Amino acid sequence: MTTTTIYSHPLLKSSLVTPSPYVSNLPPSPARPHPSSSSSILCFSAPTPSSGMDTTVGQGLYPLHRCKTLHLVRHAQGIHNVEGEKNHDAYLSYDLLDAHLTPLGWKQVDNLRKHVQASGISKRIDLVIASPLLRTMQTAVGVFGGEAYTDGIEVPPLMVANAGKSDHSAISSLNCPPFMAVEFCREHLGVHPCDKRRSISEYRPLFPAIDFSLIESDDDILWTPDVREKNEDVAARGQKFLNWLWTRKEKEIAVVTHSGFLCHTLSAFGNDCHPLVKSEICKYFANCELRSVVIVDRSLIGSDSSSTNYPVKIPDGFDLPSDFANEKHPEKIANN
């Protein structure tokens, strides 16, 4: 059985962590998996110290190469957020089809961009994954993309000017990680038109440097007008997405996605952590909030070996701890 552990950042630290102030080759078609196919997810607890210290959870220790850092981001404010706050029935309106960011949403993007640059996160990220909807792709390229696009440079931009009613300048793909659109991290599927995507052929001219190759169907065949995806199916889809991440070589990945997807995916984690740690992992994401976590592979999902371990290269000879040496060569003790 596959087991994945998730911890709040910093790396493998199981004690309480102050959240960021910015409370800011995958199967192409994510057919809804049955909940029973999802993995068992636990937080590791070390044994209680023999001193009798009362600890409900302990520290976890894992090989570095069996860990990945994820920077989870909910998209910035979209027009559906504004209208849905006024009247929840607005989520049923086709006027909000594939909702784009509001002017406030773009300001949130600019603020988060400043944070990831100042904190050094932007320089460490190996890959940016985005749900293939306007608001998530706009957020992803705005936060993690290159500087304003410069005419005359022969590379495709991440986003062309005014893409998706943005009134925003083009965004360069220079000096930034690769971007990929992945269906598995989409929002709840069905019923709400704001969660229905456009065709990939419509997106490609707007986001030329985003890789859409993992999306099998040009049209959105996953969204249905009369059936809303169940919460447990979203959670199972999220677990499948996390398991897929282990097949990739990148170690530090940004994922720009949706509140429902994050909520139901993360709710399975931290069940034997301290309640405050569980709350920190699973609490609701605000628009354009970034939360960094570490996921741990305890079941050999990933196959990479460590690039930092050094197995020692010295001339042959005895190199045993004293206790083991005594057991292997008792005659030496007798002669002494």
Kinemage of the C-alpha trace (Angstrom):
@kinemage 1
@onewidth
@group {chain A} dominant
@subgroup {mainchain}
@vectorlist {calphas} color= white
{ca met a 1} P 0.000 0.000 0.000
{ca thr a 2} L 1.300 3.414 -0.942
{ca thr a 3} L 1.878 5.846 1.890
{ca thr a 4} L 2.681 9.501 1.433
{ca thr a 5} L 3.343 11.898 4.269
{ca ile a 6} L 2.905 15.639 4.094
{ca tyr a 7} L 4.397 18.197 6.441
{ca ser a 8} L 4.358 21.937 6.678
{ca his a 9} L 7.578 23.565 5.521
{ca pro a 10} L 10.435 23.929 6.618
{ca leu a 11} L 11.815 20.624 5.486
{ca leu a 12} L 10.620 17.704 7.598
{ca lys a 13} L 9.952 19.840 10.661
{ca ser a 14} L 7.082 18.400 12.665
{ca ser a 15} L 6.954 21.152 15.262
{ca leu a 16} L 4.622 24.082 14.736
{ca val a 17} L 5.457 26.362 11.826
{ca thr a 18} L 4.304 29.936 11.277
{ca pro a 19} L 2.479 30.103 7.939
{ca ser a 20} L 3.548 32.467 5.199
{ca pro a 21} L 2.046 35.926 5.564
{ca tyr a 22} L 0.742 35.495 2.024
{ca val a 23} L -2.177 33.575 3.325
{ca ser a 24} L -1.257 34.452 -0.311
{ca asn a 25} P 4.104 11.030 -17.742
{ca leu a 26} L 0.500 11.401 -16.112
{ca pro a 27} L -2.593 9.659 -17.541
{ca pro a 28} L -4.004 12.525 -19.620
{ca ser a 29} L -7.679 12.057 -18.780
{ca pro a 30} L -8.406 12.083 -15.030
{ca ala a 31} L -11.287 9.636 -14.991
{ca arg a 32} L -12.699 9.893 -11.508
{ca pro a 33} L -11.032 7.205 -9.388
{ca his a 34} L -13.018 5.372 -6.755
{ca pro a 35} L -12.135 6.559 -3.236
{ca ser a 36} L -10.904 3.088 -2.320
{ca ser a 37} L -8.043 3.533 -4.788
{ca ser a 38} L -6.585 6.417 -2.810
{ca ser a 39} L -3.556 5.802 -0.634
{ca ser a 40} L -3.371 5.578 3.113
{ca ile a 41} L -1.858 8.814 4.392
{ca leu a 42} L -0.243 9.201 7.783
{ca cys a 43} L 2.057 11.537 9.654
{ca phe a 44} L 5.061 9.709 11.089
{ca ser a 45} L 5.323 9.667 14.879
{ca ala a 46} L 8.567 8.815 16.616
{ca pro a 47} L 8.432 6.632 19.763
{ca thr a 48} L 7.684 8.399 23.016
{ca pro a 49} L 10.973 9.092 24.857
{ca ser a 50} L 11.778 6.694 27.685
{ca ser a 51} L 11.950 9.639 30.053
{ca gly a 52} L 8.160 9.581 30.098
{ca met a 53} L 7.840 12.952 28.416
{ca asp a 54} L 4.232 13.408 27.304
{ca thr a 55} L 4.377 13.876 23.553
{ca thr a 56} L 1.452 13.235 21.234
{ca val a 57} L 3.590 13.255 18.120
{ca gly a 58} L 7.299 13.008 17.409
{ca gln a 59} L 9.769 14.134 14.820
{ca gly a 60} L 10.033 12.494 11.426
{ca leu a 61} L 13.313 11.533 9.761
{ca tyr a 62} L 13.497 10.678 6.056
{ca pro a 63} L 16.140 10.495 3.306
{ca leu a 64} L 16.270 13.822 1.499
{ca his a 65} L 15.909 12.250 -1.952
{ca arg a 66} L 12.548 10.782 -0.890
{ca cys a 67} L 11.118 14.244 -0.246
{ca lys a 68} L 9.681 16.945 -2.492
{ca thr a 69} L 8.828 20.528 -1.641
{ca leu a 70} L 5.524 21.796 -2.991
{ca his a 71} L 4.527 25.457 -3.077
{ca leu a 72} L 0.740 25.275 -3.166
{ca val a 73} L -1.081 28.350 -4.464
{ca arg a 74} L -4.760 29.059 -4.786
{ca his a 75} L -5.567 31.290 -7.751
{ca ala a 76} L -6.082 35.014 -7.190
{ca gln a 77} L -9.534 36.574 -7.032
{ca gly a 78} L -11.705 35.728 -10.039
{ca ile a 79} L -14.911 37.336 -11.218
{ca his a 80} L -16.835 34.287 -9.928
{ca asn a 81} L -15.530 34.917 -6.400
{ca val a 82} L -16.973 38.426 -6.450
{ca glu a 83} L -20.343 37.435 -7.879
{ca gly a 84} L -20.630 34.303 -5.742
{ca glu a 85} L -20.021 36.343 -2.602
{ca lys a 86} L -23.008 38.508 -3.506
{ca asn a 87} L -25.250 35.619 -4.475
{ca his a 88} L -24.287 31.951 -4.364
{ca asp a 89} L -26.642 31.184 -7.249
{ca ala a 90} L -24.304 33.204 -9.472
{ca tyr a 91} L -22.038 30.150 -9.625
{ca leu a 92} L -24.656 28.603 -11.919
{ca ser a 93} L -24.378 31.451 -14.432
{ca tyr a 94} L -22.759 30.824 -17.815
{ca asp a 95} L -21.673 34.468 -17.742
{ca leu a 96} L -18.898 33.223 -15.429
{ca leu a 97} L -17.707 30.468 -17.775
{ca asp a 98} L -13.983 29.854 -17.151
{ca ala a 99} L -13.783 32.876 -14.848
{ca his a 100} L -10.832 35.244 -15.307
{ca leu a 101} L -9.029 37.347 -12.701
{ca thr a 102} L -10.375 40.660 -11.445
{ca pro a 103} L -8.210 43.816 -11.221
{ca leu a 104} L -7.859 43.071 -7.498
{ca gly a 105} L -6.794 39.549 -8.406
{ca trp a 106} L -3.956 40.911 -10.525
{ca lys a 107} L -2.840 43.084 -7.595
{ca gln a 108} L -2.784 39.955 -5.443
{ca val a 109} L -0.654 38.283 -8.107
{ca asp a 110} L 1.797 41.201 -8.091
{ca asn a 111} L 2.097 41.038 -4.291
{ca leu a 112} L 2.741 37.305 -4.269
{ca arg a 113} L 5.272 37.691 -7.083
{ca lys a 114} L 7.234 40.167 -4.931
{ca his a 115} L 7.165 37.673 -2.061
{ca val a 116} L 8.427 34.661 -4.039
{ca gln a 117} L 11.227 36.765 -5.484
{ca ala a 118} L 12.251 38.327 -2.159
{ca ser a 119} L 12.156 34.969 -0.368
{ca gly a 120} L 14.167 33.195 -3.067
{ca ile a 121} L 11.394 30.693 -3.824
{ca ser a 122} L 11.268 31.703 -7.486
{ca lys a 123} L 14.930 30.737 -7.977
{ca arg a 124} L 14.468 27.273 -6.454
{ca ile a 125} L 11.405 26.087 -8.346
{ca asp a 126} L 12.036 23.404 -10.989
{ca leu a 127} L 8.521 23.273 -12.439
{ca val a 128} L 5.232 25.197 -12.305
{ca ile a 129} L 2.031 23.168 -12.677
{ca ala a 130} L -1.284 24.926 -13.279
{ca ser a 131} L -4.859 23.803 -13.563
{ca pro a 132} L -5.920 24.521 -17.173
{ca leu a 133} L -8.381 27.320 -16.467
{ca leu a 134} L -7.910 31.017 -17.149
{ca arg a 135} L -7.683 32.146 -13.529
{ca thr a 136} L -5.089 29.541 -12.519
{ca met a 137} L -2.902 30.017 -15.592
{ca gln a 138} L -3.080 33.807 -15.241
{ca thr a 139} L -2.050 33.472 -11.588
{ca ala a 140} L 0.732 30.997 -12.360
{ca val a 141} L 2.424 33.028 -15.088
{ca gly a 142} L 1.917 36.290 -13.187
{ca val a 143} L 3.559 34.956 -10.018
{ca phe a 144} L 6.290 32.684 -11.384
{ca gly a 145} L 6.860 33.940 -14.946
{ca gly a 146} L 9.622 36.134 -16.362
{ca glu a 147} L 9.644 39.888 -16.555
{ca ala a 148} L 7.538 41.885 -19.006
{ca tyr a 149} L 7.878 40.492 -22.500
{ca thr a 150} L 10.411 42.212 -24.747
{ca asp a 151} L 9.678 42.445 -28.473
{ca gly a 152} L 12.384 41.060 -30.712
{ca ile a 153} L 13.327 38.152 -28.445
{ca glu a 154} L 12.532 34.953 -30.327
{ca val a 155} L 10.936 32.929 -27.542
{ca pro a 156} L 7.190 32.513 -27.056
{ca pro a 157} L 5.696 34.454 -24.138
{ca leu a 158} L 4.006 32.669 -21.266
{ca met a 159} L 0.991 34.925 -21.775
{ca val a 160} L 0.172 37.341 -24.566
{ca ala a 161} L -1.059 40.831 -23.778
{ca asn a 162} L -4.683 41.120 -22.599
{ca ala a 163} L -5.163 37.344 -22.445
{ca gly a 164} L -8.502 36.418 -20.961
{ca lys a 165} L -9.810 39.981 -20.562
{ca ser a 166} L -6.823 40.679 -18.331
{ca asp a 167} L -5.836 44.145 -19.537
{ca his a 168} L -2.344 42.967 -18.634
{ca ser a 169} L 0.895 43.210 -20.593
{ca ala a 170} L 2.508 40.083 -22.030
{ca ile a 171} L 4.572 37.934 -19.668
{ca ser a 172} L 7.922 36.523 -20.739
{ca ser a 173} L 9.059 32.911 -20.534
{ca leu a 174} L 12.696 33.983 -20.132
{ca asn a 175} L 14.615 33.060 -16.980
{ca cys a 176} L 11.801 31.119 -15.348
{ca pro a 177} L 10.982 27.421 -14.846
{ca pro a 178} L 8.909 25.414 -17.337
{ca phe a 179} L 5.105 25.610 -17.050
{ca met a 180} L 2.731 22.699 -17.513
{ca ala a 181} L -1.082 22.450 -17.500
{ca val a 182} L -2.459 19.354 -15.737
{ca glu a 183} L -6.131 18.352 -15.573
{ca phe a 184} L -5.757 16.357 -12.345
{ca cys a 185} L -5.511 19.513 -10.231
{ca arg a 186} L -8.668 21.136 -11.556
{ca glu a 187} L -11.455 22.378 -9.291
{ca his a 188} L -14.591 20.369 -8.517
{ca leu a 189} L -15.923 19.168 -11.854
{ca gly a 190} L -19.462 19.823 -13.032
{ca val a 191} L -22.485 22.143 -12.620
{ca his a 192} L -20.620 25.432 -12.034
{ca pro a 193} L -19.710 27.002 -15.411
{ca cys a 194} L -16.847 28.935 -13.782
{ca asp a 195} L -15.088 25.556 -13.432
{ca lys a 196} L -15.523 24.557 -17.071
{ca arg a 197} L -12.447 25.095 -19.216
{ca arg a 198} L -12.241 26.315 -22.779
{ca ser a 199} L -10.735 24.223 -25.536
{ca ile a 200} L -6.983 23.779 -25.501
{ca ser a 201} L -6.870 25.214 -29.014
{ca glu a 202} L -8.244 28.466 -27.544
{ca tyr a 203} L -5.688 28.500 -24.719
{ca arg a 204} L -2.565 27.826 -26.760
{ca pro a 205} L -2.495 31.232 -28.533
{ca leu a 206} L -3.072 32.981 -25.185
{ca phe a 207} L -0.401 31.027 -23.270
{ca pro a 208} L 2.127 29.995 -25.944
{ca ala a 209} L 4.881 28.787 -23.587
{ca ile a 210} L 2.664 26.630 -21.350
{ca asp a 211} L 2.960 22.915 -22.113
{ca phe a 212} L -0.507 21.436 -22.747
{ca ser a 213} L 0.773 18.106 -24.064
{ca leu a 214} L -0.547 16.059 -21.126
{ca ile a 215} L -4.137 17.091 -21.839
{ca glu a 216} L -5.611 14.511 -24.161
{ca ser a 217} L -8.871 16.128 -25.242
{ca asp a 218} L -9.112 19.528 -26.881
{ca asp a 219} L -12.617 20.078 -25.512
{ca asp a 220} L -13.563 19.772 -21.851
{ca ile a 221} L -15.060 16.282 -21.628
{ca leu a 222} L -14.755 16.092 -17.828
{ca trp a 223} L -17.193 18.845 -16.889
{ca thr a 224} L -20.911 18.020 -16.972
{ca pro a 225} L -23.779 20.492 -16.503
{ca asp a 226} L -25.877 18.328 -14.168
{ca val a 227} L -23.515 16.290 -11.945
{ca arg a 228} L -21.125 17.836 -9.416
{ca glu a 229} L -18.079 15.770 -8.527
{ca lys a 230} L -18.253 14.276 -5.022
{ca asn a 231} L -15.846 15.526 -2.360
{ca glu a 232} L -14.342 12.071 -1.888
{ca asp a 233} L -13.706 11.824 -5.622
{ca val a 234} L -11.886 15.161 -5.570
{ca ala a 235} L -9.752 13.868 -2.683
{ca ala a 236} L -8.969 10.641 -4.551
{ca arg a 237} L -8.075 12.614 -7.667
{ca gly a 238} L -5.787 14.778 -5.525
{ca gln a 239} L -4.023 11.717 -4.143
{ca lys a 240} L -3.520 10.409 -7.667
{ca phe a 241} L -2.049 13.768 -8.620
{ca leu a 242} L 0.393 13.681 -5.672
{ca asn a 243} L 1.418 10.126 -6.524
{ca trp a 244} L 2.110 11.230 -10.095
{ca leu a 245} L 4.409 13.959 -8.786
{ca trp a 246} L 6.656 11.191 -7.452
{ca thr a 247} L 7.246 9.958 -10.982
{ca arg a 248} L 8.795 13.302 -11.920
{ca lys a 249} L 12.426 14.229 -11.362
{ca glu a 250} L 11.728 17.788 -10.136
{ca lys a 251} L 12.213 18.247 -6.391
{ca glu a 252} L 10.676 21.692 -5.860
{ca ile a 253} L 7.374 22.311 -7.631
{ca ala a 254} L 4.808 25.109 -7.586
{ca val a 255} L 1.179 24.021 -8.039
{ca val a 256} L -1.399 26.702 -8.857
{ca thr a 257} L -4.864 25.306 -8.338
{ca his a 258} L -8.226 25.828 -6.596
{ca ser a 259} L -9.634 26.042 -3.069
{ca gly a 260} L -11.887 22.980 -3.333
{ca phe a 261} L -9.139 20.815 -4.787
{ca leu a 262} L -6.677 21.901 -2.082
{ca cys a 263} L -9.176 21.533 0.746
{ca his a 264} L -10.275 18.007 -0.112
{ca thr a 265} L -6.809 16.789 -1.114
{ca leu a 266} L -5.082 18.047 2.036
{ca ser a 267} L -7.867 16.967 4.401
{ca ala a 268} L -6.559 13.395 4.225
{ca phe a 269} L -3.209 14.390 5.701
{ca gly a 270} L -1.996 14.981 9.248
{ca asn a 271} L -4.397 12.673 11.050
{ca asp a 272} L -1.847 11.649 13.679
{ca cys a 273} L -0.131 15.027 13.907
{ca his a 274} L -0.753 17.540 16.661
{ca pro a 275} L -4.194 19.114 16.064
{ca leu a 276} L -2.636 22.509 15.377
{ca val a 277} L -0.380 20.986 12.719
{ca lys a 278} L -3.373 19.201 11.188
{ca ser a 279} L -5.219 22.528 11.164
{ca glu a 280} L -2.257 24.275 9.587
{ca ile a 281} L -2.133 21.733 6.772
{ca cys a 282} L -5.847 21.621 6.050
{ca lys a 283} L -7.207 25.096 6.656
{ca tyr a 284} L -8.991 26.908 3.862
{ca phe a 285} L -6.839 28.777 1.304
{ca ala a 286} L -7.508 32.459 0.671
{ca asn a 287} L -7.216 33.880 -2.834
{ca cys a 288} L -3.559 33.945 -3.934
{ca glu a 289} L -2.349 32.341 -0.712
{ca leu a 290} L 0.882 30.369 -0.963
{ca arg a 291} L 1.617 27.555 1.463
{ca ser a 292} L 4.815 25.504 1.282
{ca val a 293} L 4.761 21.842 2.329
{ca val a 294} L 7.038 18.824 2.125
{ca ile a 295} L 5.749 15.467 0.927
{ca val a 296} L 7.603 12.292 1.840
{ca asp a 297} L 7.736 9.028 -0.102
{ca arg a 298} L 7.722 6.146 2.366
{ca ser a 299} L 6.822 3.434 -0.137
{ca leu a 300} L 9.387 3.705 -2.931
{ca ile a 301} L 7.000 5.406 -5.356
{ca gly a 302} L 9.965 7.400 -6.588
{ca ser a 303} L 12.949 5.483 -7.919
{ca asp a 304} L 15.658 8.123 -7.851
{ca ser a 305} L 18.748 7.555 -5.755
{ca ser a 306} L 20.271 10.276 -3.660
{ca ser a 307} L 22.511 12.780 -5.416
{ca thr a 308} L 24.041 13.956 -2.126
{ca asn a 309} L 24.816 10.758 -0.208
{ca tyr a 310} L 28.497 9.771 -0.192
{ca pro a 311} L 29.103 6.033 0.377
{ca val a 312} L 32.771 6.462 1.417
{ca lys a 313} L 35.772 5.444 -0.665
{ca ile a 314} L 38.708 4.391 1.506
{ca pro a 315} L 41.278 1.579 1.410
{ca asp a 316} L 40.040 -1.805 2.653
{ca gly a 317} L 40.468 -2.460 6.354
{ca phe a 318} L 38.626 -2.853 9.627
{ca asp a 319} L 36.175 -0.004 10.153
{ca leu a 320} L 33.633 -1.419 12.574
{ca pro a 321} L 32.230 0.239 15.692
{ca ser a 322} L 34.014 -1.177 18.740
{ca asp a 323} L 31.094 -3.307 19.913
{ca phe a 324} L 30.723 -5.009 16.524
{ca ala a 325} L 34.501 -5.430 16.190
{ca asn a 326} L 34.607 -7.215 19.541
{ca glu a 327} L 31.873 -9.609 18.445
{ca lys a 328} L 33.604 -10.369 15.145
{ca his a 329} L 37.109 -10.801 16.633
{ca pro a 330} L 36.741 -12.163 20.190
{ca glu a 331} L 40.262 -13.651 20.058
{ca lys a 332} L 41.743 -10.163 20.134
{ca ile a 333} L 39.978 -9.441 23.386
{ca ala a 334} L 41.264 -12.721 24.863
{ca asn a 335} L 44.861 -11.934 23.869
{ca asn a 336} L 44.713 -8.495 25.502
